[in-house]
Amino acid sequence: MSQPANQPASQPDVLIVGGGTMGLAIALELQQQGTQVTVLEQNFAAAAGHAAAGMLAPHAERLTLGPMAELCLRSLQRYPTWITKLENLTGQDSGYWPCGILAPYLSEAARPTALTAAPLLTAEAAHSYQLGLSQQVTGAHFYPEDGQVDNRALMSLMRIAAQDLGVDIQSGVSVEGFIQRQQRVVGLRTSIGEKQAAHYVLATGAWSSELLPIPVSPRKGQMLAVRVPSGFSQSQPLRRVLFGEKVYIVPRRDGRIILGATVEDVGFTPSNTPAGIAQVLNAAIELYPPLQHFPVEEYWWGFRPATPDELPILGAGPCENLTLATGHYRNGILLAPMTSALIAEQILNKTPGKTDPLLAAFSYQRFHADYESSSSSSTATIMPLSSPPIHLSSPATPMQIIDAPRPLSIEHDGLTIAGKTFHSRLMTGTGKFSSLDIMRQSFTASGSEIVTVAVRRVQTNAPGHEGLAEAIDWQKYGCCPTQQAVRMQKKRFE
Ligand SMILES: Cc1cc2nc3c(=O)[nH]c(=O)nc-3n(C[C@H](O)[C@H](O)[C@H](O)COP(=O)(O)OP(=O)(O)OC[C@H]3O[C@@H](n4cnc5c(N)ncnc54)[C@H](O)[C@@H]3O)c2cc1C
């Protein structure tokens, strides 16, 4: 799997869908190991990597012991070497700052168990360690190993380094679907035509379920930044990250201070809201009152890629040449070094049969209802699900992506019915979906353009059927609008 370095090939070894945190980190790792990589990216500015706070906080996040904690701690350990390599490649500063994280408590009750036994500081010690804290602070934990990186600088460095190493980054390209034949991906359908490679990686963050039926959904986070005013006694009065019970406060060395963040289950609803910003500001001022006088510099929002159990989805996908790297939720910046190393190892398979056992805990298959029984011999620990598992398909019939039973040039093989031409002959029905949302996601993932609906389902308001007619985009699916279908159905009985 290798091409001459610094020369984008006509067909790359690996095509990565998504050029955010994971797409870029994996591209860098693979390219450095002699693989020719192309990244297809629809909107670099929308990546959660830009919106994040950049905390490297496995201890402050109070992860419980298990595969996720292990993944995060191993990634934290890699950070110094990984970031130095990136800074050397680009000659630029990433803002990496192993400053430690102070987690002050405003109430006696809120003193959770930490991953490691960090000593509990008394109120007096906490106040002397960070001047200016609220008088309500009753104690704190200090996590000396945690820290931060300037995530915007990181995104820029990864992109520059990847391009310098010869990764072909194609911006403004939307991937519309995976074309599959006999358990292999044979191409991607994109906004600029079809693309092929030997191997494919899905790294589309919060947008992942638009391409595959995996349970990744957006969790919106609103943030803002203030700046220490000129004339203040110190250019940066905060010496370390403050991780409060309701807010985090992340000081940058240049005097900027990042405040975050809301966690909202509102789909891809854009914009900052007064309520969201007020929530963050009030909590930040309550914890560190001097902030109330600092000028506000910027507001923004982003979408974390969340899974039902809040763990990432990593490793082999439903096709033999498809790898998944998504669902990093609140810890994607922290997890970039370890994710890229594990994914490169899995794809390159340099020591056959020796993939890191940790990967097993993050397989997409854990969301299959029958996974636990079929994998009882696995060493993977399955974390408890905070919501019911989504039943995708049985292992014997892996996920359908875009069915390509015929040669790839599906554009030349249109099926015309009633004057409308379809690019796929695959038909999908509306029955047996647990929700309209899952139905819509499955339509998109299947690549089908023809949907069959029983007219009685469209007309009824019975539970589970309400809103069905509105849930389907009739411009896209099928050629027979509902009203017309209803008229036709009535005629049959006349
Ligand atoms: C408010 C906020 C605060 C956060 N704070 C932290 C923190 O302090 N520490 C930490 O470790 N993590 C933090 N995170 C989480 C972290 O940012 C994410 O986990 C991480 O960025 C996810 O990386 P990703 O590559 O999966 O997704 P992204 O970085 O979102 O990248 C996905 C990319 O895929 C592209 N894409 C999507 N669909 C397609 C398509 N069909 N075709 C082509 N391209 C496509 C998108 O345009 C996007 O650029 C935070 C996130 C948010 C939103």
The ligand as an SDF file (V2000), in Angstrom:
LIG
                    3D

 53 58  0  0  0  0  0  0  0  0999 V2000
  -18.3880   22.7820   22.4070 C   0  0  0  0  0  0  0  0  0  0  0  0
  -17.4170   21.6280   22.3480 C   0  0  0  0  0  0  0  0  0  0  0  0
  -16.4090   21.5200   23.2890 C   0  0  0  0  0  0  0  0  0  0  0  0
  -15.5120   20.4520   23.2330 C   0  0  0  0  0  0  0  0  0  0  0  0
  -14.4680   20.4150   24.1120 N   0  0  0  0  0  0  0  0  0  0  0  0
  -13.5700   19.3950   24.0440 C   0  0  0  0  0  0  0  0  0  0  0  0
  -12.4490   19.3690   24.9100 C   0  0  0  0  0  0  0  0  0  0  0  0
  -12.2400   20.2780   25.7110 O   0  0  0  0  0  0  0  0  0  0  0  0
  -11.5960   18.3160   24.8360 N   0  0  0  0  0  0  0  0  0  0  0  0
  -11.7830   17.2990   23.9400 C   0  0  0  0  0  0  0  0  0  0  0  0
  -10.9830   16.3500   23.9350 O   0  0  0  0  0  0  0  0  0  0  0  0
  -12.8350   17.3160   23.0880 N   0  0  0  0  0  0  0  0  0  0  0  0
  -13.7240   18.3320   23.1150 C   0  0  0  0  0  0  0  0  0  0  0  0
  -14.7890   18.3610   22.2730 N   0  0  0  0  0  0  0  0  0  0  0  0
  -15.0480   17.1870   21.4240 C   0  0  0  0  0  0  0  0  0  0  0  0
  -14.2140   17.1630   20.1500 C   0  0  0  0  0  0  0  0  0  0  0  0
  -14.2100   18.4230   19.5440 O   0  0  0  0  0  0  0  0  0  0  0  0
  -14.8110   16.1250   19.2030 C   0  0  0  0  0  0  0  0  0  0  0  0
  -14.9420   14.8820   19.8700 O   0  0  0  0  0  0  0  0  0  0  0  0
  -13.9220   15.9060   17.9870 C   0  0  0  0  0  0  0  0  0  0  0  0
  -13.6400   17.1310   17.3690 O   0  0  0  0  0  0  0  0  0  0  0  0
  -14.6190   14.9730   17.0140 C   0  0  0  0  0  0  0  0  0  0  0  0
  -13.7800   14.8150   15.8980 O   0  0  0  0  0  0  0  0  0  0  0  0
  -14.3490   14.2270   14.5330 P   0  0  0  0  0  0  0  0  0  0  0  0
  -13.2680   14.2520   13.5370 O   0  0  0  0  0  0  0  0  0  0  0  0
  -15.0460   12.9570   14.8070 O   0  0  0  0  0  0  0  0  0  0  0  0
  -15.5050   15.2700   14.1250 O   0  0  0  0  0  0  0  0  0  0  0  0
  -15.3140   16.7430   13.5250 P   0  0  0  0  0  0  0  0  0  0  0  0
  -14.1140   17.4070   14.1050 O   0  0  0  0  0  0  0  0  0  0  0  0
  -16.6400   17.4150   13.6960 O   0  0  0  0  0  0  0  0  0  0  0  0
  -15.0540   16.4780   11.9860 O   0  0  0  0  0  0  0  0  0  0  0  0
  -16.0240   15.8560   11.1670 C   0  0  0  0  0  0  0  0  0  0  0  0
  -15.8260   16.4390    9.7740 C   0  0  0  0  0  0  0  0  0  0  0  0
  -16.5230   15.6270    8.8260 O   0  0  0  0  0  0  0  0  0  0  0  0
  -17.0310   16.4770    7.8300 C   0  0  0  0  0  0  0  0  0  0  0  0
  -18.1430   15.7860    7.1670 N   0  0  0  0  0  0  0  0  0  0  0  0
  -19.3220   15.4350    7.7190 C   0  0  0  0  0  0  0  0  0  0  0  0
  -20.0950   14.7950    6.8120 N   0  0  0  0  0  0  0  0  0  0  0  0
  -19.3800   14.7500    5.6590 C   0  0  0  0  0  0  0  0  0  0  0  0
  -19.6530   14.2360    4.3590 C   0  0  0  0  0  0  0  0  0  0  0  0
  -20.7990   13.6120    4.0880 N   0  0  0  0  0  0  0  0  0  0  0  0
  -18.7130   14.3760    3.3910 N   0  0  0  0  0  0  0  0  0  0  0  0
  -17.5300   14.9920    3.6710 C   0  0  0  0  0  0  0  0  0  0  0  0
  -17.2260   15.5070    4.8960 N   0  0  0  0  0  0  0  0  0  0  0  0
  -18.1370   15.3870    5.8720 C   0  0  0  0  0  0  0  0  0  0  0  0
  -17.4900   17.7210    8.5870 C   0  0  0  0  0  0  0  0  0  0  0  0
  -17.5480   18.8390    7.7140 O   0  0  0  0  0  0  0  0  0  0  0  0
  -16.3840   17.8550    9.6400 C   0  0  0  0  0  0  0  0  0  0  0  0
  -15.3690   18.7250    9.2150 O   0  0  0  0  0  0  0  0  0  0  0  0
  -15.6630   19.4510   22.2500 C   0  0  0  0  0  0  0  0  0  0  0  0
  -16.6590   19.5770   21.2860 C   0  0  0  0  0  0  0  0  0  0  0  0
  -17.5300   20.6640   21.3210 C   0  0  0  0  0  0  0  0  0  0  0  0
  -18.5820   20.8080   20.2480 C   0  0  0  0  0  0  0  0  0  0  0  0
  1  2  1  0
  2  3  1  0
  2 52  2  0
  3  4  2  0
  4  5  1  0
  4 50  1  0
  5  6  2  0
  6  7  1  0
  6 13  1  0
  7  8  2  0
  7  9  1  0
  9 10  1  0
 10 11  2  0
 10 12  1  0
 12 13  2  0
 13 14  1  0
 14 15  1  0
 14 50  1  0
 15 16  1  0
 16 17  1  0
 16 18  1  0
 18 19  1  0
 18 20  1  0
 20 21  1  0
 20 22  1  0
 22 23  1  0
 23 24  1  0
 24 25  2  0
 24 26  1  0
 24 27  1  0
 27 28  1  0
 28 29  2  0
 28 30  1  0
 28 31  1  0
 31 32  1  0
 32 33  1  0
 33 34  1  0
 33 48  1  0
 34 35  1  0
 35 36  1  0
 35 46  1  0
 36 37  1  0
 36 45  1  0
 37 38  2  0
 38 39  1  0
 39 40  1  0
 39 45  2  0
 40 41  1  0
 40 42  2  0
 42 43  1  0
 43 44  2  0
 44 45  1  0
 46 47  1  0
 46 48  1  0
 48 49  1  0
 50 51  2  0
 51 52  1  0
 52 53  1  0
M  END
$$$$
